[in-house]
Amino acid sequence: MDKLKRDLSELDVWSLALGAIIGWGCFVLPGNKFLNDAGPLGTAIALSIGALIMIFIARSYGVLIHRFPVAGGEFTYAYVGFKRKHAFFAAWMLGLSYLSIVPLNATALGLISRYMFPGIIQVGYLYTIAGWDVYLGEIVVSSLTLILLTLANIRGVKLFGNLAKFLAFGLSGGIVILFILTLFSPQVDFNNLQPLFSPHKSMWAGILSIVAISPWAFVGFDTIPQASEEFKFNPKKSYRLMLISIIIGALMYILVNTMTAMVFPWVEYLQTQPHWATGEAVEMVAGKFGLFILGIAILSAILSGINGFLLATSRLFLGMARTYALPNAFGKIHPVHKTPSFALLFVLVISLIAPWVGRAALLWIVDMASIGAAIGYFYTSATAFVLYLRDKKNIELKKNAPFAFLGSLFSIGFAVLLLMPGSPAVLSTPSLIALIVWVLMGLGFYLSSKDYRKASDTELAKNFGLEDIHGDA
């Protein structure tokens, strides 16, 4: 089995995770969802609860990365715990989650430009899909960004790591600077934060609606296991890196949301249906300089999201190809750069379609990302618990067992909130239809993967890379 090059440092991996967690939504959701649903304090409580749950789940990731540091992540873990059918299902659902986030971030360039520089790239009107105007200018910008970042990823993981660090510091530094400028602005009145909870929902209904999207809000820390084959440090350190990225990610969300609410009396302001609440708040307290800093932070968030999920998706596909779950081409490693070049190019081609179909239609698919993430979290936590049941004397597995059990329950809870009719976070009808179609497609692919279904357990374990790591897996 061809191995990937071990060239990622601890700082590279932390930057990868933080950049994948904080995307465009951090800067748009305060006005579109967070404040309306839960208010300033309610959102802070909900995101803190969500982060705590993710930390519980991350414990199991840390244990499994240490034991199985190979590309494929949750695909590998689900196989270890539940064998091939469950592994394929977990990877198929997680693949949609990862893959959809790449073009979503790319099309966010056009969305943000409409807020910050209206008309600059909105040229060459083509058509309208689901209420979203599609422009040739936006397609060109999104496509060029995807192509350049894919080429950078193919050139080697070291270049990826350097880019991830640069973007992570641009993102977090920009948010901190903006919050400080807002905090000390004479125009800011802390009374604007009243009411602390949304007047449109009960306190707990509002908090629950934000907690329910935690798999989406924090998806990104789980890119770390996908890169584990490329660590040049001890995999035991991965949990600490996930912990720090989740905590800082939650803090960044809370800072941007609170900053948005402090500038105006937020309830009255949102009733005016502002074009972009966070952008208008920043411009009010810091003018064009503030918008410039905001632009750097948003651009860093978008590019780091594309960068991180290009890596995660391609490594997931690589792991699947090694075991015959996908065609062999997906397992091709570049002879010079030691990266999964075909898988990266496949993600690029699929992502290049998205700007042509309009962002509104794309969101129907992306709404399912939380389901895919929750399924990945479940199989990771459940596998860690199953390993404990198989070897109760193992100290590491024993210490993690309560976290693994609770992580499994939380993951099921996330899925129930997203699928149960009447839930404050239930998926829309178009999203549910898209989910059913994706599951049926997965069933078709599984039935057509004869080599994967018929290979012996010994052969699959070898191709997963488990024989060289942990013979009793």
C-alpha positions in Angstrom: 0.0 0.0 0.0 1.4 3.4 -1.0 1.8 5.7 1.9 1.3 9.4 2.1 4.2 11.7 3.1 4.5 12.5 6.8 4.9 16.3 6.6 2.2 17.8 8.9 3.3 19.5 12.1 1.1 20.0 15.2 0.5 23.7 14.2 -0.4 22.6 10.7 -3.0 20.2 12.0 -4.5 22.6 14.5 -4.7 25.2 11.7 -6.4 22.7 9.5 -9.1 22.0 12.1 -9.8 25.6 13.1 -10.0 26.7 9.5 -12.4 23.9 8.7 -14.6 24.7 11.7 -14.9 28.5 11.1 -16.4 29.1 7.6 -18.5 31.7 6.0 -21.4 30.9 8.4 -19.7 32.4 11.4 -20.1 35.9 9.7 -23.6 35.4 8.3 -25.5 33.3 10.9 -25.6 36.0 13.7 -28.2 38.0 11.7 -29.8 35.1 9.8 -30.2 32.5 12.6 -28.3 32.9 15.9 -29.9 36.1 17.3 -33.4 35.4 16.0 -33.5 31.9 17.4 -31.7 32.3 20.8 -30.5 35.9 21.4 -26.9 36.9 22.4 -26.7 34.9 25.7 -28.8 32.0 24.4 -26.5 31.6 21.5 -23.4 31.7 23.7 -24.9 29.0 26.0 -26.0 26.9 23.0 -22.6 27.1 21.3 -20.9 26.3 24.6 -23.1 23.2 25.1 -22.4 22.2 21.5 -18.6 22.6 22.0 -18.8 20.5 25.2 -20.6 17.7 23.4 -18.0 17.9 20.6 -15.2 17.7 23.2 -16.8 14.5 24.5 -17.0 13.1 21.0 -13.4 14.2 20.2 -12.1 12.1 23.1 -13.1 8.9 21.1 -11.5 10.4 18.0 -8.2 10.9 19.9 -8.2 7.3 21.1 -8.9 5.9 17.7 -6.4 8.1 15.9 -3.7 6.9 18.3 -4.6 3.3 17.5 -5.3 3.6 13.8 -3.4 6.5 12.2 -4.4 5.9 8.6 -6.3 7.9 6.0 -10.0 7.2 6.0 -10.8 8.2 9.5 -14.4 7.2 10.3 -14.5 4.7 7.5 -11.7 2.8 9.1 -13.2 3.2 12.6 -16.6 1.9 11.5 -15.0 -1.1 9.9 -13.0 -1.9 13.1 -16.2 -1.7 15.2 -19.0 -2.9 12.9 -17.4 -4.3 9.7 -17.9 -3.5 6.1 -21.6 -2.6 5.6 -21.5 -0.1 8.4 -18.1 1.2 7.2 -19.5 1.9 3.7 -22.6 3.6 5.1 -20.6 5.8 7.4 -18.2 6.8 4.7 -20.9 7.4 2.1 -22.8 9.8 4.5 -19.7 11.5 5.7 -18.5 11.9 2.1 -21.5 14.0 1.2 -21.0 16.1 4.3 -17.3 16.8 3.4 -17.8 17.1 -0.3 -20.7 19.6 -0.1 -18.7 22.0 2.1 -16.1 22.5 -0.5 -18.3 24.1 -3.2 -20.4 25.8 -0.5 -17.4 27.7 0.7 -16.4 28.5 -2.9 -19.8 29.9 -3.8 -19.7 32.0 -0.5 -17.1 34.2 -2.3 -20.0 35.4 -4.5 -22.3 35.7 -1.5 -19.9 37.8 0.5 -19.0 40.0 -2.5 -22.7 40.8 -2.8 -22.6 42.2 0.7 -19.2 43.9 0.7 -18.7 44.9 -3.0 -22.1 44.7 -4.7 -21.8 44.6 -8.5 -18.1 43.9 -8.7 -18.3 40.3 -9.8 -22.0 40.1 -10.4 -21.6 40.5 -14.2 -22.8 38.3 -17.0 -26.2 37.4 -15.7 -27.1 33.8 -16.9 -30.3 32.6 -15.1 -32.1 32.3 -11.8 -32.4 29.0 -9.8 -34.7 28.8 -6.7 -34.5 32.6 -6.4 -30.7 32.8 -6.7 -29.3 34.8 -9.7 -26.4 33.0 -11.3 -23.6 35.3 -12.7 -20.7 34.3 -15.0 -18.4 36.6 -13.0 -19.1 34.7 -9.7 -18.7 31.3 -11.5 -15.2 32.4 -12.8 -14.1 33.6 -9.3 -15.3 30.5 -7.5 -13.9 28.1 -10.2 -10.4 29.8 -10.2 -10.3 29.6 -6.4 -11.1 25.9 -6.4 -8.6 25.2 -9.2 -5.7 27.0 -7.5 -6.3 25.5 -4.0 -6.6 22.0 -5.6 -3.3 22.4 -7.4 -1.7 23.6 -4.1 -3.0 20.5 -2.4 -1.6 18.2 -5.1 1.8 19.9 -4.9 2.2 18.5 -1.4 0.9 18.5 2.1 3.7 20.7 3.4 2.5 23.5 1.1 -1.0 22.8 2.4 0.2 23.1 6.0 1.8 26.5 5.4 -1.3 27.8 3.7 -3.5 26.4 6.6 -1.4 28.3 9.2 -1.5 31.6 7.2 -5.3 31.4 6.8 -6.0 30.3 10.4 -4.1 33.3 11.8 -5.7 35.7 9.4 -9.1 34.3 10.4 -8.7 34.3 14.2 -6.6 37.5 14.3 -9.2 39.4 12.2 -12.0 38.4 14.5 -10.1 39.3 17.7 -9.2 42.7 16.3 -12.8 43.5 15.3 -14.1 42.4 18.7 -11.6 44.7 20.5 -12.5 47.6 18.2 -16.2 47.0 18.9 -15.7 46.6 22.6 -14.0 50.0 23.0 -16.1 51.9 20.5 -17.9 54.9 22.0 -21.0 54.0 19.8 -21.5 50.7 21.5 -24.0 50.4 24.4 -24.1 47.1 26.3 -27.8 47.7 26.9 -28.2 46.7 23.2 -27.6 43.1 24.3 -31.0 43.1 25.9 -33.0 40.9 25.7 -30.5 38.2 26.3 -32.7 35.5 24.8 -34.9 35.6 21.8 -38.4 37.0 22.3 -39.7 34.8 19.4 -39.1 31.4 21.2 -38.9 30.0 24.7 -35.4 30.1 26.1 -34.7 26.3 25.8 -36.4 26.0 22.4 -34.0 28.7 21.1 -31.0 27.1 22.7 -31.9 23.7 21.4 -32.3 24.9 17.9 -28.7 26.1 17.9 -27.3 23.1 19.7 -29.0 20.9 17.0 -26.7 22.4 14.3 -23.5 21.7 16.4 -22.5 18.9 14.0 -22.5 21.4 11.2 -21.1 24.3 13.2 -18.1 22.3 14.5 -17.6 19.9 11.6 -13.9 20.4 10.8 -12.3 19.1 14.0 -12.9 15.7 12.5 -10.7 16.5 9.5 -7.8 15.7 11.8 -8.2 11.8 11.6 -8.3 12.1 7.8 -4.8 13.6 7.9 -3.4 11.2 10.6 -1.4 9.2 8.1 0.6 12.4 7.3 1.4 13.4 10.9 5.1 13.9 11.7 4.3 13.8 15.4 2.9 11.3 17.9 -0.8 10.7 17.0 -1.5 10.7 20.8 -1.3 14.5 20.6 -4.3 14.7 18.3 -7.0 14.9 21.0 -5.3 18.0 22.5 -5.3 19.6 19.0 -9.0 18.8 18.5 -9.8 20.2 22.0 -8.0 23.5 21.4 -9.6 23.9 17.9 -13.1 23.2 19.3 -12.7 25.7 22.1 -11.3 28.5 20.0 -13.8 27.8 17.3 -16.7 28.2 19.8 -15.1 31.4 21.1 -14.8 32.8 17.5 -18.5 32.1 16.9 -19.5 33.7 20.2 -17.3 36.8 19.6 -18.8 37.5 16.2 -22.4 37.0 17.4 -21.9 39.2 20.5 -20.2 41.9 18.4 -23.1 41.9 16.0 -25.6 42.3 18.9 -23.8 45.1 20.7 -23.8 47.8 18.1 -27.6 48.2 17.7 -30.6 47.3 19.8 -30.6 43.9 18.2 -34.3 43.0 18.2 -35.4 46.3 16.6 -32.5 46.2 14.2 -33.2 42.7 12.9 -36.9 43.7 12.4 -35.6 46.0 9.7 -34.3 42.9 7.8 -30.7 44.2 7.4 -28.8 43.1 4.3 -25.9 41.8 6.4 -26.1 42.4 10.2 -22.5 41.6 11.0 -21.1 43.7 8.1 -23.3 46.7 9.0 -22.3 46.5 12.6 -18.6 46.4 11.8 -18.9 49.4 9.4 -20.8 51.3 12.1 -18.0 51.0 14.7 -14.9 50.8 12.5 -15.8 52.2 9.1 -13.9 51.0 6.0 -10.9 49.9 8.0 -13.2 47.5 9.9 -14.7 46.2 6.7 -11.2 45.6 5.4 -10.3 43.6 8.5 -13.6 41.7 8.2 -12.9 41.0 4.6 -9.5 39.4 5.5 -11.2 37.3 8.2 -14.0 36.1 5.9 -11.6 35.4 3.0 -9.4 33.4 5.3 -12.4 31.5 6.6 -13.6 30.6 3.1 -10.2 29.6 1.7 -9.3 27.6 4.9 -12.7 25.8 4.6 -12.1 24.8 1.0 -8.5 23.9 1.8 -9.4 21.7 4.8 -12.3 19.8 3.2 -10.3 19.2 0.0 -7.8 17.3 2.2 -10.5 15.5 4.3 -12.6 14.4 1.3 -9.7 13.2 -0.8 -8.2 11.2 2.1 -11.6 9.7 2.9 -11.9 8.6 -0.8 -8.3 7.3 -0.7 -9.2 5.1 2.3 -12.3 3.8 0.5 -10.3 3.0 -2.7 -7.7 1.1 -0.8 -10.4 -1.4 0.2 -12.2 -1.6 -3.2 -15.2 0.5 -1.9 -14.4 3.0 -4.7 -12.6 2.4 -8.0 -8.8 2.0 -7.8 -8.2 5.4 -9.4 -9.2 7.1 -6.2 -6.3 5.4 -4.5 -3.7 6.8 -6.9 -0.8 8.6 -5.1 1.2 11.2 -6.9 4.6 9.7 -7.6 6.5 12.9 -6.6 4.3 14.8 -4.2 2.8 11.8 -2.4 -0.8 13.2 -2.4 -4.0 11.5 -3.6 -4.0 13.4 -6.8 -6.9 11.7 -8.6 -9.2 12.0 -5.5 -8.4 15.7 -5.3 -9.1 16.2 -9.0 -12.4 14.3 -8.6 -13.5 16.6 -5.7 -12.5 19.6 -7.9 -14.6 18.5 -10.9 -17.7 17.8 -8.7 -17.2 21.2 -6.9 -16.9 23.1 -10.2 -20.5 22.0 -11.1 -21.9 23.7 -8.0 -21.5 27.4 -9.0 -23.6 26.7 -12.1 -26.6 25.4 -10.1 -27.0 28.4 -7.8 -26.4 28.7 -4.1 -30.0 28.2 -3.0 -30.3 24.8 -4.6 -26.8 23.8 -3.2 -28.1 24.6 0.3 -30.7 21.9 0.1 -27.9 19.4 -0.1 -25.6 21.1 2.4 -28.4 21.1 5.0 -27.8 17.3 5.1 -24.2 17.9 6.1 -25.2 17.8 9.8 -26.7 14.3 9.3 -23.5 13.0 7.7 -21.4 14.5 10.4 -23.6 13.1 13.2 -23.3 9.6 11.6 -19.5 9.9 11.5 -19.5 11.0 15.2 -21.8 8.1 16.1 -19.6 5.4 14.5 -16.4 6.9 16.0 -17.9 7.0 19.5 -19.6 3.6 19.2 -16.5 1.9 17.9 -14.4 3.3 20.8 -17.0 1.8 23.2 -17.1 -1.5 21.3 -13.3 -1.7 21.6 -13.6 -1.2 25.3 -16.2 -4.0 25.5 -13.7 -6.3 23.7 -10.8 -5.4 25.9 -12.0 -4.1 29.3 -8.5 -4.3 30.8 -7.1 -1.7 28.5 -6.6 1.5 30.6 -6.9 4.0 27.7 -10.2 2.4 26.4 -11.6 2.1 30.0 -11.0 5.8 30.7 -12.6 6.8 27.5 -15.6 4.4 27.8 -18.0 7.0 29.5 -17.2 9.6 26.8 -17.7 7.0 24.0 -21.1 6.0 25.4 -22.3 9.6 25.9 -20.8 10.6 22.5 -22.9 7.8 20.9 -26.1 9.0 22.6 -25.4 12.7 21.7 -24.9 11.7 18.0 -28.2 9.8 17.9 -29.8 12.9 19.6 -28.4 15.1 16.8 -29.9 12.9 14.1 -33.3 12.7 15.9 -33.4 16.5 16.1 -32.7 16.8 12.4 -35.2 14.1 11.3 -38.0 14.2 13.8 -41.1 16.1 12.5 -41.9 19.1 14.7 -38.3 19.5 15.9 -36.9 23.1 15.9 -34.1 21.9 13.6 -35.9 19.4 11.3 -34.6 19.3 7.7 -36.6 21.0 5.0 -38.6 18.8 2.6 -36.2 19.4 -0.3 -33.3 18.4 2.0 -35.1 15.2 3.1 -35.8 14.3 -0.6 -32.1 14.9 -1.4 -31.1 12.7 1.6 -33.3 9.8 0.5 -31.8 10.1 -3.1 -28.3 10.0 -1.7 -29.0 7.0 0.5 -30.5 5.1 -2.5 -27.4 6.0 -4.6 -25.2 4.7 -1.8 -27.1 1.4 -1.8 -26.6 1.1 -5.6 -22.8 1.8 -5.2 -22.5 -0.7 -2.4 -24.2 -3.4 -4.4 -22.0 -2.7 -7.4 -18.8 -2.8 -5.2 -18.3 -6.6 -5.6 -14.6 -6.6 -4.7 -15.4 -4.8 -1.5 -18.3 -7.1 -0.5 -16.5 -10.3 -1.4 -13.0 -9.6 -0.1 -12.0 -11.6 3.0 -11.7 -9.9 6.3 -8.0 -10.5 6.3 -7.6 -8.9 3.0 -9.7 -5.9 3.9 -7.8 -5.4 7.2 -4.6 -5.4 5.3 -5.9 -2.8 2.8 -7.2 -0.7 5.6 -3.7 -0.6 6.9 -4.7 -2.3 10.2 -2.3 -5.3 10.1 0.7 -3.1 10.4 -0.8 -1.0 13.2 -2.8 -3.2 15.5 -3.0 -6.9 14.7 -6.0 -7.7 16.8 -8.2 -5.0 15.2 
